[in-house]
Amino acid sequence: MTALRIAIVGFGKIARDQHVGAIAATPGAVLAAVASRNASLPGLPHFATVEELLEKGPEIDAVSLCTPPQVRRAQAAAALAAGKHVMLEKPPGIGVAELDPLVSMAADAKRTLFATWHSRHAPAVEPAREWLATRRIKSVHIIWKEDVRVWHPGQTWIWEPGGLGVFDPGINALSILTRILPRPVFVTAAELAFPANCQSPIAANLTLTDIGGLPIRAEFDFRQTGPQSWDIVAETDQGQMTLSRGGRIMAVDGKVVADAPDEEYRELYRHFVKLAASGASDVDLAPLRLVADSFLLGKRSIVEPFVD
């Protein structure tokens, strides 16, 4: 089988830290080029924009869009129009409706559109889903708190409209939540804290539920210092299940029952290669809908300005 020739578009921290190594470790995939205004990778063809890549670049089969979400829709449309498969980093866009035309374009062109949720591929997520499927869940509590200065240094786009602010990491928790629970969930209330100088929230508290009235709370905060918190705790009729470290470790009543190395991005590219082989798409917008509803329902407060 010929390897899927992939170009990374947008070569920032996440592309360097995760995507390059994941592609190298994925059978049937090869990194063929990079498109970025500000960065390149020695030994690979480099282009300033996706348009220049598509016009002047080497033969490629797919693009992996690691740019800020504000520009991904236009880039994805250009790549699909050129007959390329498209992988979208999370979040897949700045709104829900803007993804619909891309889904149609991919279907018409018989090309893959893959909206990724890397945290769903954390090693303990599937064991947690299987364990919860046979229990009565009483409540769920999400604590997702990290230091924005560590994980997004100098990334001003995250504070602009469409940048999502604290929902950029928070959507990872929501992607896990919508995978492990047996029924769809929805937002009933939200409190959003906006720095006085930013257009996106630095913290958020959400109240969610499902059709059966399951109580779900989520706490997101970008101001955490010291140890970081990426935990989901589910109280059930057969004990307390905790997912920690962003879905890497699962424990029941304090006893670890699943713990494995992180291969989230490798799993993304393995799935992308399989999808591209048949031209199938995978676009689940449930986590993005929850974020959109949080903005719709959110009670807003203004807090101290953010200084990076």
ZIQUI-V45293 format. One record per residue. N is the residue number from 1. NEAR is the number of other ideal C-beta (glycine too) atoms within 12 Angstrom. D_CENTER is the distance of its C-alpha to the mean C-alpha in whole Angstrom. Layout:
# ZIQUI-V45293
n->N near->NEAR d_center->D_CENTER
n->N near->NEAR d_center->D_CENTER
This chain:
# ZIQUI-V45293
n->1 near->12 d_center->29
n->2 near->13 d_center->28
n->3 near->22 d_center->25
n->4 near->34 d_center->22
n->5 near->28 d_center->23
n->6 near->45 d_center->19
n->7 near->47 d_center->19
n->8 near->47 d_center->16
n->9 near->46 d_center->16
n->10 near->38 d_center->16
n->11 near->34 d_center->17
n->12 near->29 d_center->15
n->13 near->23 d_center->15
n->14 near->32 d_center->11
n->15 near->34 d_center->13
n->16 near->23 d_center->16
n->17 near->17 d_center->15
n->18 near->30 d_center->13
n->19 near->40 d_center->13
n->20 near->33 d_center->17
n->21 near->23 d_center->18
n->22 near->36 d_center->16
n->23 near->37 d_center->17
n->24 near->20 d_center->21
n->25 near->23 d_center->20
n->26 near->30 d_center->19
n->27 near->16 d_center->23
n->28 near->23 d_center->23
n->29 near->39 d_center->21
n->30 near->27 d_center->22
n->31 near->36 d_center->21
n->32 near->31 d_center->23
n->33 near->35 d_center->23
n->34 near->40 d_center->21
n->35 near->43 d_center->21
n->36 near->33 d_center->20
n->37 near->20 d_center->23
n->38 near->17 d_center->23
n->39 near->24 d_center->22
n->40 near->20 d_center->23
n->41 near->24 d_center->24
n->42 near->10 d_center->27
n->43 near->11 d_center->29
n->44 near->27 d_center->26
n->45 near->24 d_center->27
n->46 near->27 d_center->26
n->47 near->30 d_center->25
n->48 near->22 d_center->24
n->49 near->26 d_center->23
n->50 near->40 d_center->21
n->51 near->21 d_center->24
n->52 near->21 d_center->27
n->53 near->38 d_center->25
n->54 near->29 d_center->25
n->55 near->14 d_center->29
n->56 near->18 d_center->30
n->57 near->30 d_center->28
n->58 near->21 d_center->28
n->59 near->21 d_center->28
n->60 near->35 d_center->24
n->61 near->35 d_center->23
n->62 near->45 d_center->19
n->63 near->50 d_center->17
n->64 near->51 d_center->13
n->65 near->48 d_center->12
n->66 near->40 d_center->11
n->67 near->43 d_center->13
n->68 near->37 d_center->12
n->69 near->38 d_center->11
n->70 near->26 d_center->14
n->71 near->29 d_center->16
n->72 near->38 d_center->13
n->73 near->34 d_center->15
n->74 near->25 d_center->19
n->75 near->39 d_center->18
n->76 near->44 d_center->16
n->77 near->32 d_center->20
n->78 near->28 d_center->22
n->79 near->41 d_center->20
n->80 near->37 d_center->21
n->81 near->22 d_center->24
n->82 near->26 d_center->25
n->83 near->23 d_center->24
n->84 near->41 d_center->21
n->85 near->41 d_center->18
n->86 near->51 d_center->15
n->87 near->52 d_center->12
n->88 near->47 d_center->9
n->89 near->39 d_center->6
n->90 near->41 d_center->3
n->91 near->45 d_center->5
n->92 near->43 d_center->7
n->93 near->41 d_center->10
n->94 near->32 d_center->12
n->95 near->25 d_center->14
n->96 near->27 d_center->14
n->97 near->16 d_center->17
n->98 near->29 d_center->17
n->99 near->32 d_center->15
n->100 near->20 d_center->18
n->101 near->22 d_center->20
n->102 near->37 d_center->18
n->103 near->32 d_center->18
n->104 near->17 d_center->21
n->105 near->29 d_center->22
n->106 near->35 d_center->20
n->107 near->18 d_center->22
n->108 near->16 d_center->25
n->109 near->23 d_center->25
n->110 near->19 d_center->24
n->111 near->34 d_center->21
n->112 near->40 d_center->18
n->113 near->43 d_center->15
n->114 near->44 d_center->11
n->115 near->41 d_center->8
n->116 near->42 d_center->6
n->117 near->38 d_center->4
n->118 near->40 d_center->6
n->119 near->40 d_center->7
n->120 near->36 d_center->9
n->121 near->32 d_center->11
n->122 near->39 d_center->12
n->123 near->29 d_center->16
n->124 near->39 d_center->17
n->125 near->40 d_center->14
n->126 near->22 d_center->17
n->127 near->26 d_center->20
n->128 near->40 d_center->19
n->129 near->28 d_center->18
n->130 near->18 d_center->22
n->131 near->29 d_center->24
n->132 near->37 d_center->23
n->133 near->20 d_center->24
n->134 near->14 d_center->27
n->135 near->23 d_center->27
n->136 near->16 d_center->28
n->137 near->35 d_center->25
n->138 near->21 d_center->27
n->139 near->25 d_center->24
n->140 near->40 d_center->21
n->141 near->29 d_center->20
n->142 near->44 d_center->16
n->143 near->28 d_center->17
n->144 near->41 d_center->14
n->145 near->31 d_center->16
n->146 near->32 d_center->16
n->147 near->21 d_center->17
n->148 near->37 d_center->16
n->149 near->19 d_center->19
n->150 near->20 d_center->18
n->151 near->26 d_center->14
n->152 near->28 d_center->14
n->153 near->13 d_center->18
n->154 near->16 d_center->20
n->155 near->27 d_center->17
n->156 near->20 d_center->18
n->157 near->25 d_center->16
n->158 near->38 d_center->14
n->159 near->32 d_center->17
n->160 near->20 d_center->18
n->161 near->19 d_center->18
n->162 near->29 d_center->14
n->163 near->31 d_center->13
n->164 near->44 d_center->12
n->165 near->42 d_center->13
n->166 near->47 d_center->13
n->167 near->43 d_center->10
n->168 near->40 d_center->8
n->169 near->43 d_center->8
n->170 near->48 d_center->9
n->171 near->42 d_center->6
n->172 near->43 d_center->5
n->173 near->49 d_center->9
n->174 near->45 d_center->9
n->175 near->41 d_center->7
n->176 near->46 d_center->10
n->177 near->47 d_center->13
n->178 near->36 d_center->13
n->179 near->33 d_center->13
n->180 near->37 d_center->16
n->181 near->37 d_center->18
n->182 near->25 d_center->21
n->183 near->21 d_center->21
n->184 near->21 d_center->18
n->185 near->36 d_center->18
n->186 near->29 d_center->18
n->187 near->35 d_center->19
n->188 near->22 d_center->22
n->189 near->22 d_center->22
n->190 near->33 d_center->20
n->191 near->26 d_center->22
n->192 near->36 d_center->20
n->193 near->28 d_center->21
n->194 near->28 d_center->22
n->195 near->27 d_center->23
n->196 near->16 d_center->26
n->197 near->17 d_center->25
n->198 near->31 d_center->22
n->199 near->25 d_center->20
n->200 near->41 d_center->17
n->201 near->40 d_center->17
n->202 near->42 d_center->18
n->203 near->36 d_center->18
n->204 near->46 d_center->17
n->205 near->30 d_center->19
n->206 near->41 d_center->18
n->207 near->29 d_center->21
n->208 near->39 d_center->20
n->209 near->25 d_center->22
n->210 near->22 d_center->22
n->211 near->12 d_center->25
n->212 near->16 d_center->27
n->213 near->16 d_center->27
n->214 near->28 d_center->24
n->215 near->22 d_center->24
n->216 near->37 d_center->20
n->217 near->30 d_center->20
n->218 near->45 d_center->17
n->219 near->32 d_center->17
n->220 near->42 d_center->15
n->221 near->32 d_center->17
n->222 near->41 d_center->16
n->223 near->27 d_center->20
n->224 near->25 d_center->20
n->225 near->14 d_center->22
n->226 near->10 d_center->24
n->227 near->14 d_center->22
n->228 near->23 d_center->18
n->229 near->30 d_center->17
n->230 near->33 d_center->14
n->231 near->36 d_center->16
n->232 near->47 d_center->17
n->233 near->35 d_center->20
n->234 near->38 d_center->22
n->235 near->24 d_center->26
n->236 near->26 d_center->27
n->237 near->14 d_center->31
n->238 near->17 d_center->31
n->239 near->22 d_center->29
n->240 near->26 d_center->26
n->241 near->41 d_center->23
n->242 near->35 d_center->21
n->243 near->46 d_center->17
n->244 near->31 d_center->17
n->245 near->31 d_center->16
n->246 near->35 d_center->12
n->247 near->40 d_center->13
n->248 near->30 d_center->16
n->249 near->29 d_center->19
n->250 near->38 d_center->20
n->251 near->26 d_center->24
n->252 near->25 d_center->26
n->253 near->17 d_center->29
n->254 near->14 d_center->28
n->255 near->14 d_center->28
n->256 near->20 d_center->26
n->257 near->21 d_center->25
n->258 near->27 d_center->22
n->259 near->20 d_center->21
n->260 near->21 d_center->20
n->261 near->15 d_center->19
n->262 near->26 d_center->15
n->263 near->23 d_center->15
n->264 near->36 d_center->11
n->265 near->37 d_center->11
n->266 near->27 d_center->14
n->267 near->30 d_center->13
n->268 near->39 d_center->11
n->269 near->39 d_center->14
n->270 near->26 d_center->16
n->271 near->33 d_center->15
n->272 near->42 d_center->15
n->273 near->34 d_center->18
n->274 near->24 d_center->19
n->275 near->31 d_center->18
n->276 near->38 d_center->20
n->277 near->22 d_center->23
n->278 near->15 d_center->23
n->279 near->24 d_center->22
n->280 near->21 d_center->20
n->281 near->35 d_center->16
n->282 near->27 d_center->13
n->283 near->33 d_center->12
n->284 near->27 d_center->11
n->285 near->32 d_center->11
n->286 near->30 d_center->12
n->287 near->41 d_center->9
n->288 near->37 d_center->9
n->289 near->28 d_center->13
n->290 near->44 d_center->13
n->291 near->47 d_center->12
n->292 near->30 d_center->14
n->293 near->27 d_center->17
n->294 near->36 d_center->17
n->295 near->32 d_center->18
n->296 near->19 d_center->20
n->297 near->22 d_center->22
n->298 near->30 d_center->21
n->299 near->19 d_center->24
n->300 near->24 d_center->24
n->301 near->18 d_center->26
n->302 near->18 d_center->26
n->303 near->23 d_center->26
n->304 near->15 d_center->27
n->305 near->13 d_center->26
n->306 near->28 d_center->24
n->307 near->15 d_center->25
n->308 near->20 d_center->23
